[in-house]
């Protein structure tokens, strides 16, 4: 099978994630990623690289960190000062959730390959800048929330 055939990247990504097992093959020691079988390894298939080189434990920790980030964004949306802040915060939570699910799903072969980056992990300046702006918006909304939540 060559790189031009349909499904090649997904097969190599699945092989990479499966080869990592529980604790991975070691940093820069993954067969699929370091030997060039998995081509866009720094952008689209970065989760496969994490799964192969660092293993299931670190890949699970990455997913857990995203769940915490999304939960905190929803919490900011619940305690926002007004409806606009709440809508912006829940929209930001949705962006992070969609990007996480789409990128991890496409590396595991459960969703189509679309080129959606993994927030804060995939290589690329515009993606990182956008994610940092979204975090800044969340911090601003959180800083302006109501101080007394249980006023009668």
C-alpha atoms as one frame of an Amber mdcrd trajectory, in Angstrom:
protein
   0.000   0.000   0.000   1.410   3.387  -0.978   0.693   6.862   0.349  -1.579
   7.732  -2.570  -4.140   5.005  -1.893  -7.424   5.793  -0.143  -7.400   5.046
   3.567  -3.605   4.874   3.818  -3.278   7.583   6.489  -6.072   6.156   8.629
  -4.538   2.672   8.536  -1.112   4.039   9.495  -2.682   6.127  12.250  -4.486
   3.111  13.714  -1.270   1.099  13.561   0.587   3.893  15.343  -1.976   4.217
  18.142  -2.117   0.441  18.611   1.662   0.104  18.656   1.923   2.505  21.577
   0.102   0.160  23.958  -0.050   1.376  27.578   3.180   3.326  28.001   4.335
   3.982  24.431   7.459   3.216  22.472   9.411   6.182  23.821   9.944   9.748
  22.736  10.995   9.877  19.043  11.028   6.074  18.847   7.717   5.365  17.122
   7.982   3.222  14.015   5.055   4.669  12.043   5.838   8.288  12.824   9.638
   8.352  12.669  10.018   6.159   9.576   7.662   8.362   7.534   4.650   6.059
   7.229   2.378   8.589   8.916   2.931  11.733   6.898   1.248  14.827   8.395
   2.361  13.887  11.887   2.752  17.395  13.310  -0.667  18.673  12.284  -3.508
  16.307  11.429  -2.273  13.129  13.096  -0.564  14.532  16.185  -2.768  12.408
  18.464  -1.506   9.269  16.726   2.051  10.406  17.452   1.153  10.917  21.122
  -0.525   7.512  21.241   2.431   5.727  19.665   5.307   7.421  21.427   3.753
   8.165  24.827   1.115   5.452  25.047  -2.446   5.124  26.262  -1.744   6.715
  29.634  -0.554  10.050  28.209  -3.169   9.991  25.437  -5.843   9.492  28.090
  -4.349  12.349  30.114  -4.561  14.627  27.052  -8.244  13.767  26.656  -8.788
  14.362  30.387  -7.193  17.815  30.138  -9.547  18.701  27.278 -12.544  17.501
  29.302 -11.434  19.718  32.202 -11.000  22.711  29.853 -14.435  22.215  28.315
 -16.049  21.734  31.747 -14.481  24.961  33.003 -15.723  26.796  29.901 -19.258
  25.544  30.555 -18.924  26.628  34.191 -17.922  30.127  33.023 -20.978  30.124
  30.747 -23.239  29.236  33.671 -21.909  32.025  35.887 -21.587  34.746  33.232
 -22.876  38.213  34.048 -25.254  38.407  31.079 -26.627  36.281  28.276 -24.091
  37.472  25.702 -21.172  36.348  27.862 -22.910  33.040  28.427 -23.435  32.506
  24.701 -19.825  33.367  23.887 -18.485  31.043  26.602 -20.647  28.096  25.554
 -19.652  28.721  21.931 -15.982  28.577  22.912 -16.633  25.343  24.799 -18.293
  23.998  21.649 -15.309  24.954  19.488 -12.884  23.168  21.800 -15.191  20.128
  22.044 -15.668  19.880  18.268 -11.967  20.221  17.519 -11.031  17.636  20.138
 -13.631  15.086  19.042 -12.993  15.567  15.318  -9.197  15.329  15.531  -9.125
  12.355  17.885 -11.961  10.665  15.988 -10.211  11.021  12.639  -6.927   9.630
  13.981  -8.806   6.583  15.270 -10.681   6.122  12.004 -14.119   6.861  13.461
 -14.602  10.198  11.649 -13.521  11.425   8.214 -10.166  13.169   7.788 -10.882
  16.881   7.651  -7.696  18.645   8.753  -9.098  20.039  11.987  -6.179  20.734
  14.377  -5.971  19.473  17.947  -6.143  22.623  20.110  -2.826  23.676  21.697
  -1.064  20.542  20.387  -1.085  20.636  16.575   1.634  22.600  14.840   0.486
  25.883  13.367   0.575  29.510  14.364  -2.924  30.571  13.339  -4.560  27.718
  15.240  -2.571  28.449  18.386  -3.273  32.183  18.147  -6.994  31.551  17.723
  -7.083  29.183  20.699  -5.237  31.681  22.886  -7.706  34.413  21.890 -10.576
  32.088  22.853  -8.970  31.449  26.248  -8.526  35.218  26.707 -12.231  35.719
  25.996 -13.110  33.039  28.556 -10.887  34.694  31.161 -12.489  38.066  30.461
 -16.004  36.657  30.800 -14.976  34.845  33.985 -13.466  37.998  35.468 -16.641
  40.021  34.877 -19.098  37.511  36.328 -21.452  38.306  39.172 -19.820  38.304
  42.567 -22.860  37.245  44.610 -24.460  34.157  43.155 -26.963  33.490  45.962
 -28.591  36.866  46.557 -32.232  36.798  47.590
